[in-house]
Amino acid sequence: MSDESTYTASFVGEDGTEVATEQLEPINGAPVKSLTRPGAADGEDITYELDPETADADPVVYRATGVAGHDYS
């Protein structure tokens, strides 16, 4: 990570393409494990989870896991 007060996060959609890059603040010096971000045209929020293999990389990668609040079981 490049700066102790922020880190670069790359958000990757379900199709594997990068959808956004943001500067985020770590929690207790570590990247946030999961985040919810506004969705695209449909307006539904998307949940992203940290790719653990990138936790010490720059940028840290978050992968889309689905629509927030949906039960996929």
N, C-alpha and C positions, 0 to 999 in steps of 0.2 A: 504494500500500500504506500502511496506517495506522500501523504500528509497524515499526521496523527489525529487531526480533528475531522478529516473527511476522507472518503475513499471513493474511487470511481466504480460504479456499478453498471454493467451491461445487461439489459433485459432482452432475453431471447424468447421468441414466440414458439408456439407448439410446432410450427413448420421449420424451426431451426434458424430463422433469420432474426437478426437483431432488430428490435423495435424501438429501443430508446437507450440512452446513456445518461446517467445522472451522478451527481456528487451526493453522497449520503454520509451521515454521521454514524460512527460505530457505537456499539453498546458495550461498555466495559472493555474497550480496545479491540473488539472483534466485529466482523461484519454481521449485520442482521440476518437471521436464519430464514425468515420468510416475510414477504410483503404483499400487500394488495394494492393494485394500481387500476386506474380507470381503464375500461376496455375501449375498443375502437368504435366503429360506427353504431354497433348495437347498444352501447352505453352500459353494458354489464361489466362489473369489476373482475379483473383477472388476478389470481393468486400466483405469485412467483416464489420459488424456493431456491436457496443458495446451492450452487453446484459445489460440493465440498472439496473437489479437486482444485478449485480456483480460489479458495478462502485466503490464500497468501499471495495471490497473483494481482496484477494490475492490468486490466480491470478485473474485478470480481464478477462472476457470471451468475445471473439468476435465470432460471428456466421456468416457463409458464407451466402450471400444473392443472389449470382449468378455471372455470368460472367460480368466483367466490360464492360460497353458500350453497352450491349444488351438491347433492348427494350422488356420488358416482358408484356406489356399491350395488 
